[in-house]
Amino acid sequence: MEIKAIIDEWKPRARAFFSTFPWINALFFLFFLLLAFIFWLMLFFQKENVEGAYRIPLKYTHIPEDVVFDQPLPEFIEISITDNGAEIFRLDITRKDSLEINVTEMTEGGNTILQGEQYRQLIRSQLSSSTNIRGYYPMVISLATSKLQRKELQVVFDGEITTSRANLVADSAVFIPETVTAYGSRQSLDNLEKAFTEYTLFKNLKATSQLPVTINPVEGVKFVPDKVEIYIPIEEYTERTFEVPITVVRMPKDLDVKFFPSRANVSFSVTLEEYKKIAQEDFEIELDYRSFHTNEDGRVELELTKTPASTNNIRISPSHVEFLFENRRSQ
């Protein structure tokens, strides 16, 4: 109610303000302002020797895989130019593309320094023919390289893979490619046995997936490729439970043993395709008399001694049972 009252109070004031505002004068002012801007642009476009300064990103291509640069490469070049106003205005409002440096081409014949007229012509390829280059920095780029040792390394996943509730990872994940080439000094490569990925978390996967992962960087080592694909086979699973009897081996002939309970529930996950192929007989809980007969608390932990290879996430309930020995001759 307070907001409505405020609006009602200000409505007459706003209406009175806009009804008395000198709209014609304002429109004339805006018109002449626009006209002045147009005249300024016309004069600016006709002006000669207008100065401009720009920063152009550098992009290095065709770099041999088995080399490393002796000095860090600059990421951009700063240039100072003069040109007519129209060209400077165009450069100001348009995006300046990266300046590409073809390393293989530039270093042909043993030349490892980009400087002088070759460097200047490369910069000019980004500019208009009417542009005058006043200066640029850096004035020299060293493309000197050193040969590296190489070593093939197996890719190892570092991270976690989780699936949705009804799915499980059906088999081991596979990398494409399975190995990468590491380039570096002999000392740095001697310390590497495998190429680990960056720690990556794939969550709630619902279907077989092929996803990109990055090789974890190592100082002084270059990996080729530095990114691989990981293939994760995912299948839809369902839950199933069997009641499995508890059996014993290596029992003395004069003793018998009873378990409480005598059976355990074995629950597991299985693909829909394998669901009907699995039977109770595919599971066994077989205890060794010698491993538990001295247990003073009269309890023994259950372990499966036989399971189908196609099952996952197997659980036994209960995990422990009580036992009691009986003398057969006394029966």
Order of alpha helices (4+ residues) and beta strands (2+ residues): alpha-alpha-beta-beta-beta-alpha-beta-alpha-beta-alpha-beta-beta-beta-beta-beta-beta-beta-beta-alpha-beta-beta-beta-beta-beta-beta-beta-beta-beta-alpha-beta-beta-beta
